[in-house]
Amino acid sequence: MNPLVVLLGSFFLLIILRVNIGFALIISSVVVMLIEGLPLASVVNQMYSGIDSFTLLAVPFFMFLGRILNAGSITGRLLTVADATVGHVRGGLGHVNVFVSMVFASLSGSAAADTASIGSILIPAMKKAGYDPAFAAALTAASSTLGVIIPPSIILIIYGAFGNVSIGALFLGGVVPGLLVGLLMMSYTYILAVRRGYPANPFPGFRGLACALVKGLAPLMIPVLVLGGIIGGLFTPTEGSIIAVLWALFLTFVIYRDVPLREFPGMLARGTIDFAVPLFTVAGAGIFGWLIAYLGAAEIVVDFITGVTSNRYAIMLLLIGFLLLVGMVLNPISAILIFLPIIQSLGTLAGFSPVHLGVLAVIILSVGLVTPPYGICLLIAAQIGGVRIGAAMWAALPICLMTVMVAVLSLWFPDIILGLPKLLSPELFANGG
């Protein structure tokens, strides 16, 4: 039997049997290496190579940042800013949901953390205000995926580190499509609010708006520090993540003092555990991805697609369809690490910039956070809202299609992704592709 078929078949079989994804990656890789007579020492070497990256250190710091934001009053302050800014528009709580997710995304880059923290507050509030529970859960889950697109996105860091693409350029490339998806979600919310009679919150007045902005100003400085410092060449993404964590700790324990200092060791321990599982997955994906390349999967896929079409847009549409299917069963980090050779080979074949390709792939894979069977954000939101997964998925479908639409439009209008990198940091764009 073809070793590539054995590799992928055994992996997905283990996933169906609910084996931990890290173990599934390693077990399927070892089976193929035994069949091919490859030295098993390569397992350790490739797993180590998979995690031996300075840039990768940014991931646990941004994950820890999300935990800090949820521990204190920072999330509440962001909700106050969102409510004062857009809560008075028809369907106010829905707009607040999307708006605060966009802001939270620019702070922690974590979709699941956004769903859990924002959802636990807003989903019950939306249900109490008369919103359809399935829509409340769907909107929360879908808006949380903005954390995958808007910088500092953990997935963009992974893509840049392993794909040898400028992370600064990827960050800039994710801004416009992320904001565009968010605005489309808010437009859809407004249309539903008018049809279904969802209420608006009272406008707090310009004085109330100013007070809310002042309360949220310090946390809102985090994305400015991170993105501005990276693009300005003042520090690397890893150093930027450390600065963001230090600033959040300073606000939480010194300025706001809403978390006792004795809680810090526990937060640090839980943050370490949070990163342990993804790190093990990254290590497992190191050997799996190496085998994907060794067995010539990228060349096989490219040859197959060129046999079907040579049109660059058709090639990219096929890639989008492939990533949508992959995102349904794998988390975005695993999908990027495993299929990066195929993604980049098809992007090169179609003649698309590595920066454009990276952001496009991440946008499409973000949809998988809402679509079952993986759909971790939808699972969290549905559990909080007490609704069936099927009902929540049906409510989320139009929102997911909006995200896909933005990605498809970027094929014909590349400046949706590339405009900002070209404008603000042409040297980063040139270095990144």
Stockholm file with secondary structure:
# STOCKHOLM 1.0

chainA/1-433         MNPLVVLLGSFFLLIILRVNIGFALIISSVVVMLIEGLPLASVVNQMYSGIDSFTLLAVPFFMFLGRILNAGSITGRLLTVADATVGHVRGGLGHVNVFVSMVFASLSGSAAADTASIGSILIPAMKKAGYDPAFAAALTAASSTLGVIIPPSIILIIYGAFGNVSIGALFLGGVVPGLLVGLLMMSYTYILAVRRGYPANPFPGFRGLACALVKGLAPLMIPVLVLGGIIGGLFTPTEGSIIAVLWALFLTFVIYRDVPLREFPGMLARGTIDFAVPLFTVAGAGIFGWLIAYLGAAEIVVDFITGVTSNRYAIMLLLIGFLLLVGMVLNPISAILIFLPIIQSLGTLAGFSPVHLGVLAVIILSVGLVTPPYGICLLIAAQIGGVRIGAAMWAALPICLMTVMVAVLSLWFPDIILGLPKLLSPELFANGG
#=GR chainA/1-433 SS CCHHHHHHHHHHHHHHTTCCHHHHHHHHHHHHHHHHTCCTHHHHHHHHHHHCCSGGGHHHHHHHHHHHHHHSSHHHHHHHHHHHHHTTSSSHHHHHHHHHHHHHHHHHCCHHHHHHHHHHHHHHHHHHTTCCHHHHHHHHHHHHTHHHHSSSCHHHHHHHHHHTCCHHHHHHHHHHHHHHHHHHHHHHHHHHHHHHTCCCCCCCHHHHHHHHHHHHHHHHHHHHHHHHHHHTTSSCHHHHHHHHHHHHHHIIIIISCCSCGGGHHHHHHHHHHHHHHHHHHHHHHHHHHHHHHHTTHHHHHHHHHHHHCCCHHHHHHHHHHHHHHHHHHSCHHHHHHHHHHHHHHHHHHHTCCHHHHHHHHHHHHHHTTTSTTTCHHHHHHHHHHTCCHHHHHHHHHHHHHHHHHHHHHHHHCTHHHHHHHHHHCHHHHHHHC
#=GC SS_cons         CCHHHHHHHHHHHHHHTTCCHHHHHHHHHHHHHHHHTCCTHHHHHHHHHHHCCSGGGHHHHHHHHHHHHHHSSHHHHHHHHHHHHHTTSSSHHHHHHHHHHHHHHHHHCCHHHHHHHHHHHHHHHHHHTTCCHHHHHHHHHHHHTHHHHSSSCHHHHHHHHHHTCCHHHHHHHHHHHHHHHHHHHHHHHHHHHHHHTCCCCCCCHHHHHHHHHHHHHHHHHHHHHHHHHHHTTSSCHHHHHHHHHHHHHHIIIIISCCSCGGGHHHHHHHHHHHHHHHHHHHHHHHHHHHHHHHTTHHHHHHHHHHHHCCCHHHHHHHHHHHHHHHHHHSCHHHHHHHHHHHHHHHHHHHTCCHHHHHHHHHHHHHHTTTSTTTCHHHHHHHHHHTCCHHHHHHHHHHHHHHHHHHHHHHHHCTHHHHHHHHHHCHHHHHHHC
//
